[in-house]
Amino acid sequence: MMSGSPALLANDGHNAIPAAGRFPLDYDEQITKHPTSLSKILNAILPSFLFPTPPKPAKASSNIAALDGLRGVACWVVLNSHWACAVDDPWENDVEERSQGFMWKPFVSLVWDAESMVNIFFVISGYVLSQKSLKMIHSDQSIQKTIASSIFRRAFRLFLPAIAAIFIITILAQMRIFEGARSNFEAFEGLLREQPPTMEPTFASQITGAFREVRVLLSASLPGADSFDGLFDHDKHLWTIPVEFKCSMVLFLVLTGTSLLKTGWRLIIHFCITYYCLLNDFRNASLFIGGMVLAELDIIRRSPGAFPGTGSHGSGFTLPLFLSKYPRSPRFATLSWIGAFILGLFIMGVPLVEPVTMQPHAWLASLLPDMWDKNKVLRAIGSIMTTWACINSPAISRIFASRLAEYLGKISFALYLSHGMVIRSLGYVVIGFFRRVMGTTTREDTNLRQFLFIWILSYIIMLPFWFWAAELFCKFIDLPSVTFSRWIEQRMSRPGQTKA
């Protein structure tokens, strides 16, 4: 299990990396029940939902388990968004007019709004990546080994699965897996958002393209380099990986630089960095640092009287002491966190268009300083509120610590990296079939009822294939990468330097 983040994230706490160990729904136990080699192979490749097992009692760190579940649900919503774009790309035209429709209403839009969910990914990453080090700081322990280990393993944990996904897509393209989808992409021009990978004339040229994509992935991870979906040909969803890496390094740098400060001053500096980044188009970094602020506030709140004022890190600063005692009434606390969760979801539902004109989001936008993309700043604020409420509300935590949410959390990184290739192969074929059956071959021919019919029916057909692909990716690529990152660190570290 990852140090510093029990049951949530492996090692360095990547927001979309499941913890090493038991596979979802005790899938590994099913293998041991079938002693023959053939049975072991079949149970290794068949999806776990074919082998239901009794639910287990809730684990201890329910707040961390809830973060894991929230991350899993957020990844599921990202999948929904990409599926909606596959059925009919909402960004193709008339975005402002469409933003007035039912699918863009607050709360409804969160069923398929990928941007807000990616924001939640980043907040969770900041929270989990910093939590163990912050606890050590408050216990007057050195964080040098912990930070060094996290920095070293971060690249392995982020890039190895992503690079594996690139080469899987490369092999599938050479096997003509995407050619059926390509014919539909060309037939329904403008409806399907992402072009299927191209099959090159030779395997050598196909592999060359894969190495070129890997170079783009790594180059986009350098300081000052941009990372956006247009950079990538094999899988546009890979743009978040360089962002994760760079923001992680920023977080480690900030945390190390402020680790010797008193609690109050460290919180003030972290808050100021969050605010500055939020208002100056560094929103991703603001979400990471904001997650770190939440982590420290929670450490203080759950240790009444311990901070500040005692130990070398105590400061006598009144804000942490206030937060450690507030709110005193359990009932008031419950209502406050539930209210914050609902308000956060509502704020995240602001239509992704500028200027913000729909009330009451327009009123909220008017409270912000003049800047570009006020809707995106509101979404960032909403994602921070939602994540913090999820961690601290027992009622909400139970929802995201449920068995389904736990399953989604454990396969979330694999689901994120694999769902795109499934959509652009089998998914496009299924969509094309239903569009031809209904005679809705253009956007003008498709009304909302037909869109929802195609979206939902084809979605139901595709759902088991997405989860199956995610489980295979998780079992054979993602979890082994956790083991490899630990192994390589142990092999290369000086004696006695490996973090426990």
C-alpha atoms as one frame of an Amber mdcrd trajectory, in Angstrom:
protein
   0.000   0.000   0.000   1.120   3.495  -0.780   2.760   5.314   2.037   0.841
   8.288   3.278  -2.438   7.425   1.573  -3.946   4.164   2.847  -6.472   2.569
   0.503  -6.451   5.475  -1.914  -3.392   5.871  -4.045  -0.244   3.996  -4.731
   3.005   5.454  -3.398   3.009   9.041  -4.534  -0.730   9.480  -4.624  -1.471
  10.087  -8.277  -5.083  11.186  -8.479  -5.910   8.488 -10.921  -3.661   5.675
  -9.755  -5.247   2.827  -7.800  -3.397   1.384  -4.855  -1.352  -1.729  -5.369
  -2.703  -4.842  -3.752  -6.082  -6.526  -3.981  -7.991  -6.149  -7.209 -11.526
  -4.730  -7.178 -14.275  -6.984  -5.840 -11.755  -9.617  -4.652 -11.018 -10.531
  -8.245  -7.716 -12.085  -7.194  -9.510 -14.487  -4.846 -11.489 -15.879  -7.757
  -8.286 -17.079  -9.394  -7.259 -19.132  -6.369 -10.581 -20.966  -6.416  -9.768
 -22.467  -9.821  -6.579 -24.542  -9.574  -6.113 -25.446 -13.237  -3.915 -23.322
 -15.454  -6.737 -22.765 -17.948  -9.065 -21.606 -15.194  -6.418 -19.235 -13.895
  -5.957 -17.747 -17.345  -9.697 -17.361 -17.900 -10.240 -15.789 -14.509  -7.319
 -13.451 -15.108  -8.781 -12.077 -18.327 -12.522 -12.234 -17.604 -14.134  -9.179
 -15.963 -14.628  -9.284 -12.201 -18.330  -8.408 -12.435 -18.874 -11.986 -13.656
 -17.753 -13.145 -10.200 -19.769 -11.182  -7.607 -18.595 -11.480  -4.009 -20.228
 -10.478  -0.703 -19.602  -6.878   0.335 -16.917  -6.228   2.936 -17.303  -4.068
   6.052 -16.238  -0.452   5.670 -12.559   0.261   6.203 -11.080   2.584   8.774
  -9.900   5.733   6.938 -13.338   6.409   5.470 -12.394   9.941   4.436  -9.521
   8.609   2.312 -11.742   5.848   0.935 -14.283   8.541   0.063 -11.629  10.447
  -1.887 -10.830   7.261  -3.758 -14.509   6.812  -4.580 -14.934  10.462  -5.562
 -12.013  10.121  -7.940 -13.576   6.990  -9.418 -16.959   8.642  -9.927 -15.242
  11.681 -11.455 -13.424   9.428 -13.914 -16.744   7.810 -14.816 -18.169  11.265
 -15.570 -15.149  11.989 -17.788 -16.015   8.831 -19.699 -19.612  10.061 -20.013
 -18.348  13.355 -21.412 -16.199  11.705 -24.037 -19.076   9.423 -24.949 -21.396
  12.422 -25.349 -18.813  14.002 -27.658 -18.686  10.765 -29.626 -22.455  10.754
 -30.148 -22.539  14.461 -31.069 -19.677  16.829 -30.362 -21.230  19.701 -28.348
 -18.228  21.950 -29.033 -18.543  21.770 -32.814 -20.786  24.826 -33.146 -23.521
  26.881 -31.473 -21.976  26.338 -28.048 -23.491  29.504 -26.574 -26.962  28.593
 -27.815 -26.636  25.005 -26.628 -25.504  26.170 -23.182 -29.081  27.304 -22.561
 -30.398  23.768 -23.049 -31.393  21.121 -20.546 -28.112  19.187 -20.690 -26.214
  22.310 -19.544 -28.373  23.022 -16.506 -26.706  22.998 -13.065 -26.378  19.495
 -11.611 -27.544  17.952 -14.916 -24.335  19.027 -16.660 -22.249  17.263 -13.996
 -23.354  13.922 -15.422 -21.121  14.561 -18.433 -18.948  17.611 -17.606 -15.330
  16.451 -17.901 -13.622  19.740 -17.023 -15.061  19.952 -13.520 -14.147  16.324
 -12.911 -10.541  16.873 -14.009 -10.452  19.750 -11.514 -11.488  17.290  -8.822
  -8.680  14.960  -9.933  -6.162  17.724  -9.330  -7.568  18.751  -5.929  -7.453
  15.128  -4.762  -3.883  14.808  -6.024  -2.793  17.854  -4.047  -4.531  16.559
  -0.934  -3.102  13.040  -1.050   0.384  13.924  -2.261   0.892  16.309   0.652
  -0.988  14.580   3.459   1.756  12.316   4.831   4.444  14.992   4.643   2.189
  17.495   6.409   1.500  15.010   9.190   5.244  14.503   9.575   5.791  18.267
   9.686   3.228  18.610  12.459   5.009  15.808  14.343   8.395  17.544  14.003
   9.736  14.844  11.674  11.933  15.377   8.639  10.152  14.986   5.302  13.310
  14.730   3.190  13.116  10.974   2.534   9.374  11.057   1.921   9.573  13.919
  -0.577  12.632  12.447  -2.324  10.883   9.099  -2.736   7.705  10.715  -4.050
   9.616  12.801  -6.589  11.635   9.827  -7.815   8.658   7.502  -8.250   6.266
  10.077  -9.653   7.523   9.860 -13.216   7.443   6.058 -13.234   3.891   5.973
 -11.890   2.557   8.550 -14.308   4.411   7.808 -17.519   4.776   4.015 -17.618
   1.015   3.294 -17.918   0.567   6.205 -20.343   3.402   4.976 -22.575   1.962
   1.464 -22.446  -1.394   2.857 -23.619   0.316   4.533 -26.580   1.901   1.276
 -27.720  -1.321  -0.693 -27.214  -3.116   1.769 -29.495  -0.242   1.445 -31.976
  -0.558  -2.337 -32.125  -4.358  -2.187 -32.377  -4.103   0.300 -35.237  -1.755
  -1.979 -37.147  -4.234  -4.841 -36.555  -6.939  -2.729 -38.293  -9.038  -2.589
 -35.104  -9.925   1.070 -35.746 -10.768   0.785 -39.448 -14.474   0.045 -38.947
 -14.723   3.076 -36.687 -12.860   5.182 -39.253 -15.525   4.576 -41.895 -18.178
   5.874 -39.496 -16.005   8.842 -38.556 -15.842   9.823 -42.217 -19.530   9.073
 -42.860 -20.752  11.221 -39.948 -18.412  14.143 -40.471 -18.553  16.679 -37.648
 -20.486  14.416 -35.286 -17.688  12.214 -33.964 -15.140  14.346 -32.153 -11.880
  12.368 -32.137 -10.385  10.767 -35.218  -9.435   7.086 -34.854  -5.691   6.332
 -34.982  -4.291   5.974 -38.474  -3.042   2.614 -39.708   0.414   3.178 -41.223
   1.610   1.203 -44.287   4.209  -0.706 -42.271   4.623  -1.815 -38.687   7.944
   0.036 -38.521   6.314   3.341 -39.421   3.541   2.622 -36.907   6.087   2.096
 -34.125   7.937   5.236 -35.198   4.717   7.172 -34.708   4.369   5.703 -31.225
   7.854   6.850 -30.241   7.007  10.280 -31.631   3.930  10.358 -29.373   6.033
   9.349 -26.365   8.392  12.216 -27.150   5.439  14.615 -27.207   4.249  13.234
 -23.871   7.621  13.720 -22.205   8.340  17.079 -23.848   4.991  18.456 -22.668
   6.085  17.588 -19.119   8.992  20.031 -19.163   8.679  23.359 -17.280   7.041
  26.016 -19.430   5.776  23.554 -22.048   2.074  23.508 -22.860   0.001  20.359
 -22.648  -3.372  20.194 -24.401  -5.355  17.574 -26.274  -4.332  18.862 -29.703
  -0.734  17.761 -29.100  -1.595  14.074 -29.116  -2.589  11.853 -32.022  -2.914
   8.436 -30.392  -5.009   9.518 -27.406  -5.913  13.151 -26.769  -6.799  12.362
 -23.157  -3.096  11.993 -22.347  -2.787  15.771 -21.985  -3.525  15.512 -18.257
  -0.450  13.348 -17.566   2.148  16.115 -18.166  -0.051  18.505 -16.179  -0.157
  16.033 -13.294   3.613  15.661 -13.358   4.439  19.374 -13.501   1.912  20.337
 -10.843   3.183  17.529  -8.608   6.702  18.918  -8.857   5.405  22.407  -8.025
   3.617  21.011  -4.986   6.716  19.158  -3.760   8.812  22.307  -4.226   6.368
  24.532  -2.353   5.901  21.982   0.427   9.646  21.531   0.882  10.267  25.261
   0.877   7.656  25.934   3.564   8.194  22.814   5.683  10.221  24.664   8.348
   7.750  27.524   8.740   5.240  27.922  11.526   1.815  26.499  10.769   0.031
  29.819  10.363   2.616  31.330   8.047   2.738  28.185   5.938  -1.041  28.232
   5.511  -1.012  31.917   4.578   1.710  31.392   1.960  -0.015  28.333   0.492
  -3.321  30.190   0.328  -1.697  33.181  -1.382  -0.057  30.902  -3.955  -3.416
  29.237  -4.593  -5.122  32.610  -5.034  -2.407  33.983  -7.315  -2.389  30.892
  -9.542  -6.178  30.849  -9.697  -6.391  34.423 -10.947  -3.454  34.233 -13.355
  -4.392  31.291 -15.550  -2.425  28.710 -13.542  -5.598  26.985 -12.398  -4.183
  23.468 -12.434  -1.408  24.447 -10.031  -3.932  26.311  -7.876  -5.997  23.133
  -7.545  -2.963  21.128  -6.416  -1.857  23.726  -3.871  -5.482  24.223  -2.841
  -5.726  20.496  -2.149  -2.630  20.800   0.042  -4.266  23.658   1.976  -7.313
  21.456   2.596  -5.092  18.614   3.802  -3.377  20.809   6.383  -6.628  22.359
   7.575  -8.023  18.859   8.111  -4.932  17.805  10.066  -5.427  20.821  12.321
  -9.175  20.301  12.695  -8.731  16.661  13.695  -6.065  17.476  16.276  -7.803
  19.935  18.654  -5.350  21.720  20.912  -2.321  20.110  19.274  -1.634  22.924
  16.787  -0.496  25.561  16.920   1.322  26.682  20.053   3.232  23.457  20.778
   6.285  22.060  19.101   8.674  23.896  16.845   5.995  24.287  14.204   3.449
  25.907  16.489   2.887  29.569  15.828   0.146  30.738  18.143  -1.679  31.771
  14.977  -5.402  32.051  15.747  -6.832  30.780  12.457  -5.645  27.152  12.809
  -6.803  27.082  16.441 -10.197  28.388  15.361 -10.517  25.810  12.643  -9.490
  23.014  14.995 -12.556  23.725  17.160 -15.096  24.664  14.489 -17.881  23.752
  14.186 -18.649  22.417  17.668 -22.187  21.136  17.060 -22.178  17.775  15.201
 -25.574  18.544  13.692 -24.455  21.968  12.512 -21.269  20.452  11.120 -23.232
  17.830   9.188 -25.584  20.406   7.689 -22.689  22.742   6.885 -20.705  20.104
   5.000 -23.739  18.860   3.095 -24.587  22.456   2.190 -21.010  23.077   1.047
 -21.110  19.918  -1.072 -24.353  20.912  -2.792 -23.165  24.491  -3.304 -19.878
  23.225  -4.740 -21.739  21.009  -7.206 -23.957  23.926  -8.193 -20.990  26.234
  -8.790 -19.274  23.550 -10.884 -22.366  23.474 -13.092 -21.674  26.907 -14.615
 -21.897  26.692 -18.444 -18.470  26.604 -20.062 -18.926  29.798 -22.086 -17.750
  33.372 -21.688 -19.103  35.715 -20.549 -21.125  34.065 -17.783 -24.661  35.334
 -18.361 -26.946  32.777 -16.704 -28.147  33.577 -13.189 -27.167  33.053 -10.441
 -23.773  32.111 -11.872 -23.549  35.551 -13.466 -23.863  37.117 -10.011 -21.100
  34.853  -8.684 -18.912  35.785 -11.656 -19.461  39.483 -10.927 -17.810  38.972
  -7.529 -14.558  37.912  -9.181 -11.899  40.349 -10.424 -11.883  40.990 -14.153
 -10.097  38.132 -15.862 -10.435  35.652 -18.655 -12.551  32.512 -18.233 -14.483
  33.370 -15.102 -16.518  30.211 -15.652 -13.358  28.128 -15.262 -12.385  29.916
 -12.065 -15.858  29.260 -10.665 -15.517  25.588 -11.577 -12.178  25.426  -9.788
 -13.670  26.971  -6.645 -16.617  24.591  -6.810 -14.368  21.560  -7.164 -12.359
  22.569  -4.076 -15.562  22.996  -2.049 -16.983  19.692  -3.249 -13.826  17.740
  -2.489 -13.420  19.199   0.998 -17.053  18.493   1.885 -16.745  14.927   0.604
 -13.789  14.310   2.929 -15.403  15.780   6.051 -19.077  14.839   5.816 -19.776
  11.300   7.122 -23.055  11.228   5.194 -21.371  12.116   1.898 -18.307   9.983
   2.621 -20.506   6.900   2.962 -21.802   7.434  -0.568 -18.317   7.646  -2.061
 -17.031   4.794   0.101 -19.690   2.452  -1.289 -18.756  -0.718  -3.110 -19.442
   0.700  -6.573 -17.475   3.883  -5.875 -14.619   1.817  -4.434 -14.542  -0.292
  -7.585 -14.512   2.793  -9.800 -11.731   4.309  -7.714  -9.500   1.263  -8.014
  -9.782   1.074 -11.792 -10.026   4.831 -12.412  -6.544   5.434 -13.831  -6.844
   2.360 -16.036 -10.335   3.440 -17.098  -9.050   6.909 -17.945  -6.233   5.553
 -20.118  -8.231   2.802 -21.837 -11.719   4.177 -22.452 -10.658   6.366 -25.382
  -9.337   3.483 -27.461 -12.550   1.521 -26.788 -14.732   4.474 -27.828 -12.778
   5.062 -31.055 -13.000   1.406 -32.057 -16.113  -0.470 -30.951 -17.894   2.674
 -29.748 -17.952   4.395 -33.122 -19.280   1.214 -34.733 -22.153   0.987 -32.240
 -23.010   4.677 -32.641 -22.951   4.361 -36.422 -25.322   1.407 -36.266 -27.938
   3.260 -34.206 -27.642   6.445 -36.261 -28.316   4.534 -39.455 -31.228   2.656
 -37.885 -32.832   5.927 -36.744 -31.910   7.860 -39.876 -30.162  10.629 -37.923
 -26.996  11.019 -39.955 -26.539  14.774 -39.397 -26.763  17.134 -36.441 -29.776
  18.880 -37.944 -31.642  15.552 -38.133 -31.068  14.770 -34.450 -33.346  16.174
 -31.759 -32.744  15.876 -28.013 -34.895  12.765 -27.658 -33.030  10.955 -30.434
 -29.687  12.086 -29.027 -30.545  10.717 -25.588 -31.859   7.472 -27.083 -28.639
   6.872 -29.031 -26.486   8.019 -26.122 -28.161   5.831 -23.480 -28.793   2.663
 -25.499 -25.319   2.519 -27.002 -23.888   3.492 -23.595 -25.507   0.461 -21.967
 -24.001  -1.773 -24.637 -20.544  -0.255 -24.220 -20.402  -0.137 -20.417 -19.180
  -3.719 -19.809 -16.530  -3.330 -22.515 -15.157  -0.159 -20.875 -14.947  -1.822
 -17.485 -13.466  -5.001 -18.923 -10.759  -3.080 -20.772 -10.046  -1.039 -17.627
  -9.696  -4.171 -15.501  -7.284  -5.750 -17.967  -5.243  -2.553 -18.130  -5.261
  -2.242 -14.349  -4.261  -5.858 -13.743  -1.562  -6.260 -16.390  -0.151  -2.723
 -16.728  -1.120  -0.323 -13.962  -0.611  -2.490 -10.879   2.676  -3.952 -12.187
   3.911  -0.398 -12.704   3.350   0.212  -8.973   5.505  -2.799  -8.161   8.140
  -1.752 -10.671   8.388   1.799  -9.314   8.967   0.426  -5.820  11.456  -2.150
  -7.056  13.516   0.299  -9.095  13.734   2.704  -6.155  14.870  -0.047  -3.794
  17.461  -1.286  -6.262  18.926   2.158  -6.897  18.818   3.595  -3.369  21.769
   3.646  -1.005  21.512   1.212   1.943  19.173   2.469   4.629  17.776   5.298
   2.492  14.608   3.636   1.163  11.503   5.003   2.807   9.474   2.451   4.749
